[in-house]
């Protein structure tokens, strides 16, 4: 799993690529988000368009990141979820908590 970051005004877009599986790298996302919060970057979009596999640990990292951002007074939104990822969000009913947009631009404009 790799994370790249771009700043769009006051919104940070994190693009995740690769597999979010059971390994130390999947928890890197939450640590990365906590570092952003420490720098007062609390409006975050996670672009999942390049994620090839999402295991429960990856889903947990997204949810933990969401909770940390909300507790800091910000918001976290998802973008470009693949069909498989979106079906997991629907099945787990996390789609009711995590806003998921078809494009990164739509997610940015929703702030």
C-alpha positions as CSV (number, residue, x, y, z in Angstrom):
1,X,0.0,0.0,0.0
2,X,1.2,3.5,-0.9
3,X,-0.1,6.9,0.1
4,X,0.4,10.1,-1.9
5,X,-0.9,13.5,-0.8
6,X,-2.1,16.6,-2.6
7,X,-3.5,19.7,-1.1
8,X,-6.5,21.5,-2.8
9,X,-6.9,24.7,-0.8
10,X,-7.7,23.5,2.7
11,X,-8.6,19.9,1.6
12,X,-6.0,17.2,1.7
13,X,-6.5,14.4,-0.9
14,X,-4.8,11.1,0.0
15,X,-4.5,8.6,-2.9
16,X,-4.1,5.1,-1.8
17,X,-2.7,2.5,-4.2
18,X,-2.1,-1.2,-3.8
19,X,-3.5,-3.7,-1.3
20,X,-4.9,-2.7,2.1
21,X,-4.3,-6.0,3.8
22,X,-3.3,-7.5,7.1
23,X,0.1,-6.0,7.5
24,X,1.7,-3.0,9.2
25,X,1.3,-0.8,6.1
26,X,-2.5,-0.9,6.4
27,X,-2.3,0.8,9.8
28,X,0.0,3.5,8.2
29,X,-3.1,5.2,6.9
30,X,-4.4,6.0,10.4
31,X,-0.9,7.2,11.5
32,X,-0.7,9.3,8.4
33,X,-4.1,10.9,9.1
34,X,-3.1,11.6,12.7
35,X,0.0,13.4,11.4
36,X,-2.3,15.5,9.2
37,X,-4.5,16.3,12.1
38,X,-1.5,17.5,14.1
39,X,-0.8,19.9,11.3
40,X,-4.4,21.1,11.5
41,X,-5.3,19.5,8.1
42,X,-8.7,18.0,9.1
43,X,-10.6,18.1,5.8
44,X,-9.6,14.9,4.0
45,X,-10.6,13.0,0.9
46,X,-9.4,9.4,0.6
47,X,-9.1,8.4,-3.1
48,X,-9.6,4.6,-3.3
49,X,-9.6,4.3,-7.0
50,X,-6.2,2.5,-7.1
51,X,-6.8,0.1,-4.2
52,X,-6.7,-3.4,-5.6
53,X,-7.8,-5.2,-2.4
54,X,-9.4,-4.1,0.9
55,X,-9.2,-6.5,3.9
56,X,-10.8,-5.9,7.2
57,X,-7.7,-4.2,8.6
58,X,-7.8,-1.7,5.8
59,X,-11.5,-1.0,6.5
60,X,-10.6,-0.6,10.1
61,X,-7.9,1.9,9.3
62,X,-10.3,4.0,7.2
63,X,-12.9,4.0,10.0
64,X,-10.3,4.8,12.7
65,X,-9.1,7.7,10.5
66,X,-12.7,8.9,10.1
67,X,-13.2,8.9,13.8
68,X,-9.9,10.8,14.5
69,X,-10.8,13.4,11.9
70,X,-14.3,13.9,13.3
71,X,-13.0,14.2,16.8
72,X,-10.7,16.9,15.6
73,X,-13.6,18.9,14.2
74,X,-13.0,17.9,10.5
75,X,-14.5,15.6,8.0
76,X,-13.2,12.7,5.9
77,X,-14.8,11.6,2.7
78,X,-14.1,8.7,0.3
79,X,-13.8,9.0,-3.5
80,X,-13.6,6.6,-6.5
81,X,-14.4,3.4,-4.5
82,X,-14.3,0.4,-6.8
83,X,-17.4,-1.8,-7.1
84,X,-16.0,-4.3,-4.7
85,X,-15.1,-1.6,-2.1
86,X,-18.5,0.0,-2.4
87,X,-20.2,-3.3,-2.0
88,X,-18.2,-3.9,1.3
89,X,-19.3,-0.4,2.5
90,X,-22.9,-1.2,1.7
91,X,-22.8,-4.7,3.2
92,X,-21.2,-3.4,6.5
93,X,-23.6,-0.4,6.4
94,X,-20.6,1.9,6.7
95,X,-22.0,3.7,3.7
96,X,-24.4,5.3,6.1
97,X,-21.4,6.9,8.0
98,X,-18.7,7.4,5.3
99,X,-19.7,9.6,2.4
100,X,-18.5,8.1,-0.9
101,X,-18.3,10.1,-4.1
102,X,-17.7,8.9,-7.7
103,X,-14.9,11.4,-8.3
104,X,-12.3,13.2,-6.2
105,X,-13.7,16.6,-7.5
106,X,-17.2,15.8,-6.2
107,X,-15.8,14.9,-2.8
108,X,-13.8,18.2,-2.7
109,X,-16.8,20.2,-3.7
110,X,-18.9,18.6,-0.9
111,X,-17.0,20.4,1.8
